[in-house]
């Protein structure tokens, strides 16, 4: 019986939190990579200064 409760706890509590946290980390890494790529690709543009 304890095994079923542990399994239910993991499936209902731990797994969704893990998915949300890993999604946030992935979004931060993707955002940083895209920001740096944009800075390098448009270096010297006067429009970059207006975004700050």
mmCIF entry with sequence, helices, sheets and N, C-alpha, C, O atoms, coordinates in Angstrom:
data_MODEL
# 
_entry.id   MODEL 
# 
_entity.id                         1 
_entity.type                       polymer 
_entity.pdbx_number_of_molecules   1 
# 
_entity_poly.entity_id                      1 
_entity_poly.type                           'polypeptide(L)' 
_entity_poly.nstd_linkage                   no 
_entity_poly.nstd_monomer                   no 
_entity_poly.pdbx_seq_one_letter_code       
;(UNK)(UNK)(UNK)(UNK)(UNK)(UNK)(UNK)(UNK)(UNK)(UNK)(UNK)(UNK)(UNK)(UNK)(UNK)(UNK)
(UNK)(UNK)(UNK)(UNK)(UNK)(UNK)(UNK)(UNK)(UNK)(UNK)(UNK)(UNK)(UNK)(UNK)(UNK)(UNK)
(UNK)(UNK)(UNK)(UNK)(UNK)(UNK)(UNK)(UNK)(UNK)(UNK)(UNK)(UNK)(UNK)(UNK)(UNK)(UNK)
(UNK)(UNK)(UNK)(UNK)
;
_entity_poly.pdbx_seq_one_letter_code_can   XXXXXXXXXXXXXXXXXXXXXXXXXXXXXXXXXXXXXXXXXXXXXXXXXXXX 
_entity_poly.pdbx_strand_id                 A 
# 
loop_
_entity_poly_seq.entity_id 
_entity_poly_seq.num 
_entity_poly_seq.mon_id 
_entity_poly_seq.hetero 
1 1  UNK n 
1 2  UNK n 
1 3  UNK n 
1 4  UNK n 
1 5  UNK n 
1 6  UNK n 
1 7  UNK n 
1 8  UNK n 
1 9  UNK n 
1 10 UNK n 
1 11 UNK n 
1 12 UNK n 
1 13 UNK n 
1 14 UNK n 
1 15 UNK n 
1 16 UNK n 
1 17 UNK n 
1 18 UNK n 
1 19 UNK n 
1 20 UNK n 
1 21 UNK n 
1 22 UNK n 
1 23 UNK n 
1 24 UNK n 
1 25 UNK n 
1 26 UNK n 
1 27 UNK n 
1 28 UNK n 
1 29 UNK n 
1 30 UNK n 
1 31 UNK n 
1 32 UNK n 
1 33 UNK n 
1 34 UNK n 
1 35 UNK n 
1 36 UNK n 
1 37 UNK n 
1 38 UNK n 
1 39 UNK n 
1 40 UNK n 
1 41 UNK n 
1 42 UNK n 
1 43 UNK n 
1 44 UNK n 
1 45 UNK n 
1 46 UNK n 
1 47 UNK n 
1 48 UNK n 
1 49 UNK n 
1 50 UNK n 
1 51 UNK n 
1 52 UNK n 
# 
_struct_asym.id          A 
_struct_asym.entity_id   1 
# 
loop_
_struct_conf.conf_type_id 
_struct_conf.id 
_struct_conf.pdbx_PDB_helix_id 
_struct_conf.beg_label_comp_id 
_struct_conf.beg_label_asym_id 
_struct_conf.beg_label_seq_id 
_struct_conf.pdbx_beg_PDB_ins_code 
_struct_conf.end_label_comp_id 
_struct_conf.end_label_asym_id 
_struct_conf.end_label_seq_id 
_struct_conf.pdbx_end_PDB_ins_code 
_struct_conf.beg_auth_comp_id 
_struct_conf.beg_auth_asym_id 
_struct_conf.beg_auth_seq_id 
_struct_conf.end_auth_comp_id 
_struct_conf.end_auth_asym_id 
_struct_conf.end_auth_seq_id 
_struct_conf.pdbx_PDB_helix_class 
_struct_conf.details 
_struct_conf.pdbx_PDB_helix_length 
HELX_P HELX_P1 AA1 UNK A 2  ? UNK A 9  ? UNK A 2  UNK A 9  1 ? 8  
HELX_P HELX_P2 AA2 UNK A 10 ? UNK A 14 ? UNK A 10 UNK A 14 3 ? 5  
HELX_P HELX_P3 AA3 UNK A 15 ? UNK A 41 ? UNK A 15 UNK A 41 1 ? 27 
HELX_P HELX_P4 AA4 UNK A 47 ? UNK A 50 ? UNK A 47 UNK A 50 1 ? 4  
# 
_struct_conf_type.id          HELX_P 
_struct_conf_type.criteria    ? 
_struct_conf_type.reference   ? 
# 
loop_
_atom_site.group_PDB 
_atom_site.id 
_atom_site.type_symbol 
_atom_site.label_atom_id 
_atom_site.label_alt_id 
_atom_site.label_comp_id 
_atom_site.label_asym_id 
_atom_site.label_entity_id 
_atom_site.label_seq_id 
_atom_site.pdbx_PDB_ins_code 
_atom_site.Cartn_x 
_atom_site.Cartn_y 
_atom_site.Cartn_z 
_atom_site.occupancy 
_atom_site.B_iso_or_equiv 
_atom_site.pdbx_formal_charge 
_atom_site.auth_seq_id 
_atom_site.auth_comp_id 
_atom_site.auth_asym_id 
_atom_site.auth_atom_id 
_atom_site.pdbx_PDB_model_num 
ATOM 1   N N  . UNK A 1 1  ? 0.819  -1.197 0.000   1.00 0.00 ? 1  UNK A N  1 
ATOM 2   C CA . UNK A 1 1  ? 0.000  0.000  0.000   1.00 0.00 ? 1  UNK A CA 1 
ATOM 3   C C  . UNK A 1 1  ? 0.867  1.266  0.000   1.00 0.00 ? 1  UNK A C  1 
ATOM 4   O O  . UNK A 1 1  ? 0.521  2.266  -0.630  1.00 0.00 ? 1  UNK A O  1 
ATOM 5   N N  . UNK A 1 2  ? 2.011  1.207  0.724   1.00 0.00 ? 2  UNK A N  1 
ATOM 6   C CA . UNK A 1 2  ? 2.867  2.394  0.767   1.00 0.00 ? 2  UNK A CA 1 
ATOM 7   C C  . UNK A 1 2  ? 3.460  2.689  -0.602  1.00 0.00 ? 2  UNK A C  1 
ATOM 8   O O  . UNK A 1 2  ? 3.658  3.847  -0.970  1.00 0.00 ? 2  UNK A O  1 
ATOM 9   N N  . UNK A 1 3  ? 3.741  1.627  -1.351  1.00 0.00 ? 3  UNK A N  1 
ATOM 10  C CA . UNK A 1 3  ? 4.300  1.817  -2.689  1.00 0.00 ? 3  UNK A CA 1 
ATOM 11  C C  . UNK A 1 3  ? 3.352  2.560  -3.604  1.00 0.00 ? 3  UNK A C  1 
ATOM 12  O O  . UNK A 1 3  ? 3.782  3.394  -4.401  1.00 0.00 ? 3  UNK A O  1 
ATOM 13  N N  . UNK A 1 4  ? 2.071  2.269  -3.500  1.00 0.00 ? 4  UNK A N  1 
ATOM 14  C CA . UNK A 1 4  ? 1.068  2.952  -4.315  1.00 0.00 ? 4  UNK A CA 1 
ATOM 15  C C  . UNK A 1 4  ? 0.973  4.422  -3.940  1.00 0.00 ? 4  UNK A C  1 
ATOM 16  O O  . UNK A 1 4  ? 0.805  5.279  -4.807  1.00 0.00 ? 4  UNK A O  1 
ATOM 17  N N  . UNK A 1 5  ? 1.081  4.716  -2.640  1.00 0.00 ? 5  UNK A N  1 
ATOM 18  C CA . UNK A 1 5  ? 1.030  6.117  -2.205  1.00 0.00 ? 5  UNK A CA 1 
ATOM 19  C C  . UNK A 1 5  ? 2.257  6.886  -2.669  1.00 0.00 ? 5  UNK A C  1 
ATOM 20  O O  . UNK A 1 5  ? 2.154  8.041  -3.082  1.00 0.00 ? 5  UNK A O  1 
ATOM 21  N N  . UNK A 1 6  ? 3.399  6.254  -2.601  1.00 0.00 ? 6  UNK A N  1 
ATOM 22  C CA . UNK A 1 6  ? 4.631  6.897  -3.070  1.00 0.00 ? 6  UNK A CA 1 
ATOM 23  C C  . UNK A 1 6  ? 4.544  7.143  -4.567  1.00 0.00 ? 6  UNK A C  1 
ATOM 24  O O  . UNK A 1 6  ? 4.914  8.220  -5.035  1.00 0.00 ? 6  UNK A O  1 
ATOM 25  N N  . UNK A 1 7  ? 4.067  6.179  -5.318  1.00 0.00 ? 7  UNK A N  1 
ATOM 26  C CA . UNK A 1 7  ? 3.926  6.329  -6.766  1.00 0.00 ? 7  UNK A CA 1 
ATOM 27  C C  . UNK A 1 7  ? 2.942  7.442  -7.105  1.00 0.00 ? 7  UNK A C  1 
ATOM 28  O O  . UNK A 1 7  ? 3.205  8.246  -7.999  1.00 0.00 ? 7  UNK A O  1 
ATOM 29  N N  . UNK A 1 8  ? 1.824  7.500  -6.410  1.00 0.00 ? 8  UNK A N  1 
ATOM 30  C CA . UNK A 1 8  ? 0.841  8.559  -6.644  1.00 0.00 ? 8  UNK A CA 1 
ATOM 31  C C  . UNK A 1 8  ? 1.424  9.926  -6.306  1.00 0.00 ? 8  UNK A C  1 
ATOM 32  O O  . UNK A 1 8  ? 1.179  10.897 -7.022  1.00 0.00 ? 8  UNK A O  1 
ATOM 33  N N  . UNK A 1 9  ? 2.190  10.010 -5.226  1.00 0.00 ? 9  UNK A N  1 
ATOM 34  C CA . UNK A 1 9  ? 2.820  11.277 -4.850  1.00 0.00 ? 9  UNK A CA 1 
ATOM 35  C C  . UNK A 1 9  ? 3.799  11.734 -5.917  1.00 0.00 ? 9  UNK A C  1 
ATOM 36  O O  . UNK A 1 9  ? 3.816  12.906 -6.293  1.00 0.00 ? 9  UNK A O  1 
ATOM 37  N N  . UNK A 1 10 ? 4.607  10.815 -6.398  1.00 0.00 ? 10 UNK A N  1 
ATOM 38  C CA . UNK A 1 10 ? 5.591  11.156 -7.424  1.00 0.00 ? 10 UNK A CA 1 
ATOM 39  C C  . UNK A 1 10 ? 4.894  11.606 -8.706  1.00 0.00 ? 10 UNK A C  1 
ATOM 40  O O  . UNK A 1 10 ? 5.296  12.597 -9.315  1.00 0.00 ? 10 UNK A O  1 
ATOM 41  N N  . UNK A 1 11 ? 3.864  10.891 -9.114  1.00 0.00 ? 11 UNK A N  1 
ATOM 42  C CA . UNK A 1 11 ? 3.179  11.236 -10.361 1.00 0.00 ? 11 UNK A CA 1 
ATOM 43  C C  . UNK A 1 11 ? 2.390  12.539 -10.266 1.00 0.00 ? 11 UNK A C  1 
ATOM 44  O O  . UNK A 1 11 ? 2.294  13.271 -11.250 1.00 0.00 ? 11 UNK A O  1 
ATOM 45  N N  . UNK A 1 12 ? 1.830  12.835 -9.106  1.00 0.00 ? 12 UNK A N  1 
ATOM 46  C CA . UNK A 1 12 ? 0.962  14.013 -8.975  1.00 0.00 ? 12 UNK A CA 1 
ATOM 47  C C  . UNK A 1 12 ? 1.675  15.269 -8.487  1.00 0.00 ? 12 UNK A C  1 
ATOM 48  O O  . UNK A 1 12 ? 1.218  16.379 -8.757  1.00 0.00 ? 12 UNK A O  1 
ATOM 49  N N  . UNK A 1 13 ? 2.773  15.112 -7.783  1.00 0.00 ? 13 UNK A N  1 
ATOM 50  C CA . UNK A 1 13 ? 3.441  16.273 -7.194  1.00 0.00 ? 13 UNK A CA 1 
ATOM 51  C C  . UNK A 1 13 ? 4.831  16.499 -7.797  1.00 0.00 ? 13 UNK A C  1 
ATOM 52  O O  . UNK A 1 13 ? 5.121  17.590 -8.289  1.00 0.00 ? 13 UNK A O  1 
ATOM 53  N N  . UNK A 1 14 ? 5.671  15.500 -7.764  1.00 0.00 ? 14 UNK A N  1 
ATOM 54  C CA . UNK A 1 14 ? 7.074  15.672 -8.145  1.00 0.00 ? 14 UNK A CA 1 
ATOM 55  C C  . UNK A 1 14 ? 7.232  15.856 -9.657  1.00 0.00 ? 14 UNK A C  1 
ATOM 56  O O  . UNK A 1 14 ? 7.972  16.739 -10.091 1.00 0.00 ? 14 UNK A O  1 
ATOM 57  N N  . UNK A 1 15 ? 6.566  15.058 -10.444 1.00 0.00 ? 15 UNK A N  1 
ATOM 58  C CA . UNK A 1 15 ? 6.737  15.131 -11.897 1.00 0.00 ? 15 UNK A CA 1 
ATOM 59  C C  . UNK A 1 15 ? 6.283  16.485 -12.478 1.00 0.00 ? 15 UNK A C  1 
ATOM 60  O O  . UNK A 1 15 ? 7.027  17.074 -13.262 1.00 0.00 ? 15 UNK A O  1 
ATOM 61  N N  . UNK A 1 16 ? 5.096  16.997 -12.126 1.00 0.00 ? 16 UNK A N  1 
ATOM 62  C CA . UNK A 1 16 ? 4.717  18.310 -12.680 1.00 0.00 ? 16 UNK A CA 1 
ATOM 63  C C  . UNK A 1 16 ? 5.668  19.435 -12.283 1.00 0.00 ? 16 UNK A C  1 
ATOM 64  O O  . UNK A 1 16 ? 5.956  20.320 -13.090 1.00 0.00 ? 16 UNK A O  1 
ATOM 65  N N  . UNK A 1 17 ? 6.154  19.405 -11.047 1.00 0.00 ? 17 UNK A N  1 
ATOM 66  C CA . UNK A 1 17 ? 7.100  20.434 -10.622 1.00 0.00 ? 17 UNK A CA 1 
ATOM 67  C C  . UNK A 1 17 ? 8.396  20.314 -11.418 1.00 0.00 ? 17 UNK A C  1 
ATOM 68  O O  . UNK A 1 17 ? 8.972  21.325 -11.819 1.00 0.00 ? 17 UNK A O  1 
ATOM 69  N N  . UNK A 1 18 ? 8.853  19.096 -11.646 1.00 0.00 ? 18 UNK A N  1 
ATOM 70  C CA . UNK A 1 18 ? 10.059 18.889 -12.448 1.00 0.00 ? 18 UNK A CA 1 
ATOM 71  C C  . UNK A 1 18 ? 9.903  19.390 -13.871 1.00 0.00 ? 18 UNK A C  1 
ATOM 72  O O  . UNK A 1 18 ? 10.829 19.973 -14.435 1.00 0.00 ? 18 UNK A O  1 
ATOM 73  N N  . UNK A 1 19 ? 8.733  19.164 -14.451 1.00 0.00 ? 19 UNK A N  1 
ATOM 74  C CA . UNK A 1 19 ? 8.476  19.635 -15.818 1.00 0.00 ? 19 UNK A CA 1 
ATOM 75  C C  . UNK A 1 19 ? 8.471  21.159 -15.859 1.00 0.00 ? 19 UNK A C  1 
ATOM 76  O O  . UNK A 1 19 ? 9.047  21.755 -16.769 1.00 0.00 ? 19 UNK A O  1 
ATOM 77  N N  . UNK A 1 20 ? 7.833  21.787 -14.893 1.00 0.00 ? 20 UNK A N  1 
ATOM 78  C CA . UNK A 1 20 ? 7.784  23.260 -14.874 1.00 0.00 ? 20 UNK A CA 1 
ATOM 79  C C  . UNK A 1 20 ? 9.165  23.875 -14.679 1.00 0.00 ? 20 UNK A C  1 
ATOM 80  O O  . UNK A 1 20 ? 9.516  24.842 -15.355 1.00 0.00 ? 20 UNK A O  1 
ATOM 81  N N  . UNK A 1 21 ? 9.939  23.324 -13.771 1.00 0.00 ? 21 UNK A N  1 
ATOM 82  C CA . UNK A 1 21 ? 11.280 23.858 -13.513 1.00 0.00 ? 21 UNK A CA 1 
ATOM 83  C C  . UNK A 1 21 ? 12.182 23.660 -14.727 1.00 0.00 ? 21 UNK A C  1 
ATOM 84  O O  . UNK A 1 21 ? 12.905 24.576 -15.120 1.00 0.00 ? 21 UNK A O  1 
ATOM 85  N N  . UNK A 1 22 ? 12.144 22.477 -15.317 1.00 0.00 ? 22 UNK A N  1 
ATOM 86  C CA . UNK A 1 22 ? 12.996 22.241 -16.481 1.00 0.00 ? 22 UNK A CA 1 
ATOM 87  C C  . UNK A 1 22 ? 12.564 23.095 -17.670 1.00 0.00 ? 22 UNK A C  1 
ATOM 88  O O  . UNK A 1 22 ? 13.402 23.496 -18.478 1.00 0.00 ? 22 UNK A O  1 
ATOM 89  N N  . UNK A 1 23 ? 11.277 23.374 -17.785 1.00 0.00 ? 23 UNK A N  1 
ATOM 90  C CA . UNK A 1 23 ? 10.808 24.277 -18.841 1.00 0.00 ? 23 UNK A CA 1 
ATOM 91  C C  . UNK A 1 23 ? 11.317 25.692 -18.652 1.00 0.00 ? 23 UNK A C  1 
ATOM 92  O O  . UNK A 1 23 ? 11.672 26.364 -19.621 1.00 0.00 ? 23 UNK A O  1 
ATOM 93  N N  . UNK A 1 24 ? 11.355 26.144 -17.414 1.00 0.00 ? 24 UNK A N  1 
ATOM 94  C CA . UNK A 1 24 ? 11.889 27.478 -17.119 1.00 0.00 ? 24 UNK A CA 1 
ATOM 95  C C  . UNK A 1 24 ? 13.372 27.576 -17.424 1.00 0.00 ? 24 UNK A C  1 
ATOM 96  O O  . UNK A 1 24 ? 13.839 28.582 -17.959 1.00 0.00 ? 24 UNK A O  1 
ATOM 97  N N  . UNK A 1 25 ? 14.102 26.541 -17.086 1.00 0.00 ? 25 UNK A N  1 
ATOM 98  C CA . UNK A 1 25 ? 15.541 26.512 -17.376 1.00 0.00 ? 25 UNK A CA 1 
ATOM 99  C C  . UNK A 1 25 ? 15.775 26.506 -18.886 1.00 0.00 ? 25 UNK A C  1 
ATOM 100 O O  . UNK A 1 25 ? 16.642 27.224 -19.384 1.00 0.00 ? 25 UNK A O  1 
ATOM 101 N N  . UNK A 1 26 ? 15.012 25.706 -19.603 1.00 0.00 ? 26 UNK A N  1 
ATOM 102 C CA . UNK A 1 26 ? 15.153 25.649 -21.057 1.00 0.00 ? 26 UNK A CA 1 
ATOM 103 C C  . UNK A 1 26 ? 14.821 26.998 -21.693 1.00 0.00 ? 26 UNK A C  1 
ATOM 104 O O  . UNK A 1 26 ? 15.499 27.418 -22.631 1.00 0.00 ? 26 UNK A O  1 
ATOM 105 N N  . UNK A 1 27 ? 13.798 27.674 -21.201 1.00 0.00 ? 27 UNK A N  1 
ATOM 106 C CA . UNK A 1 27 ? 13.427 28.989 -21.737 1.00 0.00 ? 27 UNK A CA 1 
ATOM 107 C C  . UNK A 1 27 ? 14.528 30.019 -21.480 1.00 0.00 ? 27 UNK A C  1 
ATOM 108 O O  . UNK A 1 27 ? 14.822 30.848 -22.342 1.00 0.00 ? 27 UNK A O  1 
ATOM 109 N N  . UNK A 1 28 ? 15.132 29.965 -20.298 1.00 0.00 ? 28 UNK A N  1 
ATOM 110 C CA . UNK A 1 28 ? 16.216 30.898 -19.984 1.00 0.00 ? 28 UNK A CA 1 
ATOM 111 C C  . UNK A 1 28 ? 17.426 30.656 -20.876 1.00 0.00 ? 28 UNK A C  1 
ATOM 112 O O  . UNK A 1 28 ? 18.035 31.604 -21.372 1.00 0.00 ? 28 UNK A O  1 
ATOM 113 N N  . UNK A 1 29 ? 17.772 29.397 -21.079 1.00 0.00 ? 29 UNK A N  1 
ATOM 114 C CA . UNK A 1 29 ? 18.920 29.087 -21.944 1.00 0.00 ? 29 UNK A CA 1 
ATOM 115 C C  . UNK A 1 29 ? 18.649 29.485 -23.390 1.00 0.00 ? 29 UNK A C  1 
ATOM 116 O O  . UNK A 1 29 ? 19.528 30.034 -24.055 1.00 0.00 ? 29 UNK A O  1 
ATOM 117 N N  . UNK A 1 30 ? 17.457 29.217 -23.876 1.00 0.00 ? 30 UNK A N  1 
ATOM 118 C CA . UNK A 1 30 ? 17.114 29.589 -25.248 1.00 0.00 ? 30 UNK A CA 1 
ATOM 119 C C  . UNK A 1 30 ? 17.097 31.104 -25.413 1.00 0.00 ? 30 UNK A C  1 
ATOM 120 O O  . UNK A 1 30 ? 17.588 31.624 -26.415 1.00 0.00 ? 30 UNK A O  1 
ATOM 121 N N  . UNK A 1 31 ? 16.542 31.806 -24.447 1.00 0.00 ? 31 UNK A N  1 
ATOM 122 C CA . UNK A 1 31 ? 16.503 33.271 -24.517 1.00 0.00 ? 31 UNK A CA 1 
ATOM 123 C C  . UNK A 1 31 ? 17.894 33.873 -24.525 1.00 0.00 ? 31 UNK A C  1 
ATOM 124 O O  . UNK A 1 31 ? 18.164 34.803 -25.285 1.00 0.00 ? 31 UNK A O  1 
ATOM 125 N N  . UNK A 1 32 ? 18.778 33.355 -23.689 1.00 0.00 ? 32 UNK A N  1 
ATOM 126 C CA . UNK A 1 32 ? 20.146 33.851 -23.651 1.00 0.00 ? 32 UNK A CA 1 
ATOM 127 C C  . UNK A 1 32 ? 20.869 33.583 -24.966 1.00 0.00 ? 32 UNK A C  1 
ATOM 128 O O  . UNK A 1 32 ? 21.573 34.452 -25.481 1.00 0.00 ? 32 UNK A O  1 
ATOM 129 N N  . UNK A 1 33 ? 20.696 32.385 -25.504 1.00 0.00 ? 33 UNK A N  1 
ATOM 130 C CA . UNK A 1 33 ? 21.351 32.042 -26.771 1.00 0.00 ? 33 UNK A CA 1 
ATOM 131 C C  . UNK A 1 33 ? 20.846 32.922 -27.902 1.00 0.00 ? 33 UNK A C  1 
ATOM 132 O O  . UNK A 1 33 ? 21.641 33.396 -28.715 1.00 0.00 ? 33 UNK A O  1 
ATOM 133 N N  . UNK A 1 34 ? 19.545 33.148 -27.970 1.00 0.00 ? 34 UNK A N  1 
ATOM 134 C CA . UNK A 1 34 ? 18.997 33.990 -29.032 1.00 0.00 ? 34 UNK A CA 1 
ATOM 135 C C  . UNK A 1 34 ? 19.413 35.444 -28.874 1.00 0.00 ? 34 UNK A C  1 
ATOM 136 O O  . UNK A 1 34 ? 19.660 36.127 -29.868 1.00 0.00 ? 34 UNK A O  1 
ATOM 137 N N  . UNK A 1 35 ? 19.493 35.925 -27.642 1.00 0.00 ? 35 UNK A N  1 
ATOM 138 C CA . UNK A 1 35 ? 19.915 37.303 -27.400 1.00 0.00 ? 35 UNK A CA 1 
ATOM 139 C C  . UNK A 1 35 ? 21.359 37.518 -27.857 1.00 0.00 ? 35 UNK A C  1 
ATOM 140 O O  . UNK A 1 35 ? 21.669 38.509 -28.518 1.00 0.00 ? 35 UNK A O  1 
ATOM 141 N N  . UNK A 1 36 ? 22.239 36.577 -27.497 1.00 0.00 ? 36 UNK A N  1 
ATOM 142 C CA . UNK A 1 36 ? 23.644 36.709 -27.897 1.00 0.00 ? 36 UNK A CA 1 
ATOM 143 C C  . UNK A 1 36 ? 23.797 36.602 -29.407 1.00 0.00 ? 36 UNK A C  1 
ATOM 144 O O  . UNK A 1 36 ? 24.610 37.318 -29.991 1.00 0.00 ? 36 UNK A O  1 
ATOM 145 N N  . UNK A 1 37 ? 23.039 35.729 -30.048 1.00 0.00 ? 37 UNK A N  1 
ATOM 146 C CA . UNK A 1 37 ? 23.096 35.596 -31.497 1.00 0.00 ? 37 UNK A CA 1 
ATOM 147 C C  . UNK A 1 37 ? 22.615 36.882 -32.175 1.00 0.00 ? 37 UNK A C  1 
ATOM 148 O O  . UNK A 1 37 ? 23.171 37.304 -33.189 1.00 0.00 ? 37 UNK A O  1 
ATOM 149 N N  . UNK A 1 38 ? 21.589 37.489 -31.612 1.00 0.00 ? 38 UNK A N  1 
ATOM 150 C CA . UNK A 1 38 ? 21.080 38.739 -32.165 1.00 0.00 ? 38 UNK A CA 1 
ATOM 151 C C  . UNK A 1 38 ? 22.102 39.861 -32.018 1.00 0.00 ? 38 UNK A C  1 
ATOM 152 O O  . UNK A 1 38 ? 22.286 40.661 -32.936 1.00 0.00 ? 38 UNK A O  1 
ATOM 153 N N  . UNK A 1 39 ? 22.762 39.921 -30.874 1.00 0.00 ? 39 UNK A N  1 
ATOM 154 C CA . UNK A 1 39 ? 23.776 40.952 -30.662 1.00 0.00 ? 39 UNK A CA 1 
ATOM 155 C C  . UNK A 1 39 ? 24.926 40.805 -31.658 1.00 0.00 ? 39 UNK A C  1 
ATOM 156 O O  . UNK A 1 39 ? 25.407 41.803 -32.194 1.00 0.00 ? 39 UNK A O  1 
ATOM 157 N N  . UNK A 1 40 ? 25.365 39.592 -31.908 1.00 0.00 ? 40 UNK A N  1 
ATOM 158 C CA . UNK A 1 40 ? 26.466 39.361 -32.849 1.00 0.00 ? 40 UNK A CA 1 
ATOM 159 C C  . UNK A 1 40 ? 26.031 39.605 -34.287 1.00 0.00 ? 40 UNK A C  1 
ATOM 160 O O  . UNK A 1 40 ? 26.787 40.168 -35.078 1.00 0.00 ? 40 UNK A O  1 
ATOM 161 N N  . UNK A 1 41 ? 24.828 39.189 -34.626 1.00 0.00 ? 41 UNK A N  1 
ATOM 162 C CA . UNK A 1 41 ? 24.360 39.305 -36.001 1.00 0.00 ? 41 UNK A CA 1 
ATOM 163 C C  . UNK A 1 41 ? 24.059 40.721 -36.442 1.00 0.00 ? 41 UNK A C  1 
ATOM 164 O O  . UNK A 1 41 ? 24.134 41.041 -37.629 1.00 0.00 ? 41 UNK A O  1 
ATOM 165 N N  . UNK A 1 42 ? 23.718 41.572 -35.482 1.00 0.00 ? 42 UNK A N  1 
ATOM 166 C CA . UNK A 1 42 ? 23.363 42.950 -35.826 1.00 0.00 ? 42 UNK A CA 1 
ATOM 167 C C  . UNK A 1 42 ? 24.325 43.950 -35.196 1.00 0.00 ? 42 UNK A C  1 
ATOM 168 O O  . UNK A 1 42 ? 23.937 45.067 -34.854 1.00 0.00 ? 42 UNK A O  1 
ATOM 169 N N  . UNK A 1 43 ? 25.566 43.546 -35.049 1.00 0.00 ? 43 UNK A N  1 
ATOM 170 C CA . UNK A 1 43 ? 26.564 44.417 -34.446 1.00 0.00 ? 43 UNK A CA 1 
ATOM 171 C C  . UNK A 1 43 ? 26.773 45.657 -35.318 1.00 0.00 ? 43 UNK A C  1 
ATOM 172 O O  . UNK A 1 43 ? 26.917 45.557 -36.537 1.00 0.00 ? 43 UNK A O  1 
ATOM 173 N N  . UNK A 1 44 ? 26.787 46.803 -34.685 1.00 0.00 ? 44 UNK A N  1 
ATOM 174 C CA . UNK A 1 44 ? 26.992 48.053 -35.410 1.00 0.00 ? 44 UNK A CA 1 
ATOM 175 C C  . UNK A 1 44 ? 25.694 48.732 -35.830 1.00 0.00 ? 44 UNK A C  1 
ATOM 176 O O  . UNK A 1 44 ? 25.731 49.851 -36.342 1.00 0.00 ? 44 UNK A O  1 
ATOM 177 N N  . UNK A 1 45 ? 24.572 48.100 -35.631 1.00 0.00 ? 45 UNK A N  1 
ATOM 178 C CA . UNK A 1 45 ? 23.295 48.697 -36.020 1.00 0.00 ? 45 UNK A CA 1 
ATOM 179 C C  . UNK A 1 45 ? 22.887 49.758 -35.002 1.00 0.00 ? 45 UNK A C  1 
ATOM 180 O O  . UNK A 1 45 ? 23.042 49.566 -33.796 1.00 0.00 ? 45 UNK A O  1 
ATOM 181 N N  . UNK A 1 46 ? 22.370 50.866 -35.491 1.00 0.00 ? 46 UNK A N  1 
ATOM 182 C CA . UNK A 1 46 ? 21.943 51.923 -34.581 1.00 0.00 ? 46 UNK A CA 1 
ATOM 183 C C  . UNK A 1 46 ? 20.649 51.552 -33.864 1.00 0.00 ? 46 UNK A C  1 
ATOM 184 O O  . UNK A 1 46 ? 20.314 52.163 -32.850 1.00 0.00 ? 46 UNK A O  1 
ATOM 185 N N  . UNK A 1 47 ? 19.923 50.570 -34.367 1.00 0.00 ? 47 UNK A N  1 
ATOM 186 C CA . UNK A 1 47 ? 18.671 50.173 -33.728 1.00 0.00 ? 47 UNK A CA 1 
ATOM 187 C C  . UNK A 1 47 ? 18.884 49.406 -32.428 1.00 0.00 ? 47 UNK A C  1 
ATOM 188 O O  . UNK A 1 47 ? 17.987 49.368 -31.586 1.00 0.00 ? 47 UNK A O  1 
ATOM 189 N N  . UNK A 1 48 ? 20.054 48.794 -32.247 1.00 0.00 ? 48 UNK A N  1 
ATOM 190 C CA . UNK A 1 48 ? 20.324 48.075 -31.005 1.00 0.00 ? 48 UNK A CA 1 
ATOM 191 C C  . UNK A 1 48 ? 20.342 49.017 -29.807 1.00 0.00 ? 48 UNK A C  1 
ATOM 192 O O  . UNK A 1 48 ? 19.958 48.631 -28.703 1.00 0.00 ? 48 UNK A O  1 
ATOM 193 N N  . UNK A 1 49 ? 20.785 50.240 -30.022 1.00 0.00 ? 49 UNK A N  1 
ATOM 194 C CA . UNK A 1 49 ? 20.847 51.200 -28.924 1.00 0.00 ? 49 UNK A CA 1 
ATOM 195 C C  . UNK A 1 49 ? 19.459 51.632 -28.474 1.00 0.00 ? 49 UNK A C  1 
ATOM 196 O O  . UNK A 1 49 ? 19.286 52.021 -27.319 1.00 0.00 ? 49 UNK A O  1 
ATOM 197 N N  . UNK A 1 50 ? 18.479 51.576 -29.345 1.00 0.00 ? 50 UNK A N  1 
ATOM 198 C CA . UNK A 1 50 ? 17.124 51.979 -28.963 1.00 0.00 ? 50 UNK A CA 1 
ATOM 199 C C  . UNK A 1 50 ? 16.428 50.911 -28.131 1.00 0.00 ? 50 UNK A C  1 
ATOM 200 O O  . UNK A 1 50 ? 15.419 51.205 -27.489 1.00 0.00 ? 50 UNK A O  1 
ATOM 201 N N  . UNK A 1 51 ? 16.934 49.678 -28.122 1.00 0.00 ? 51 UNK A N  1 
ATOM 202 C CA . UNK A 1 51 ? 16.318 48.601 -27.364 1.00 0.00 ? 51 UNK A CA 1 
ATOM 203 C C  . UNK A 1 51 ? 16.761 48.569 -25.912 1.00 0.00 ? 51 UNK A C  1 
ATOM 204 O O  . UNK A 1 51 ? 16.251 47.759 -25.138 1.00 0.00 ? 51 UNK A O  1 
ATOM 205 N N  . UNK A 1 52 ? 17.668 49.399 -25.533 1.00 0.00 ? 52 UNK A N  1 
ATOM 206 C CA . UNK A 1 52 ? 18.185 49.359 -24.153 1.00 0.00 ? 52 UNK A CA 1 
ATOM 207 C C  . UNK A 1 52 ? 17.586 50.411 -23.299 1.00 0.00 ? 52 UNK A C  1 
ATOM 208 O O  . UNK A 1 52 ? 17.916 50.509 -22.117 1.00 0.00 ? 52 UNK A O  1 
# 
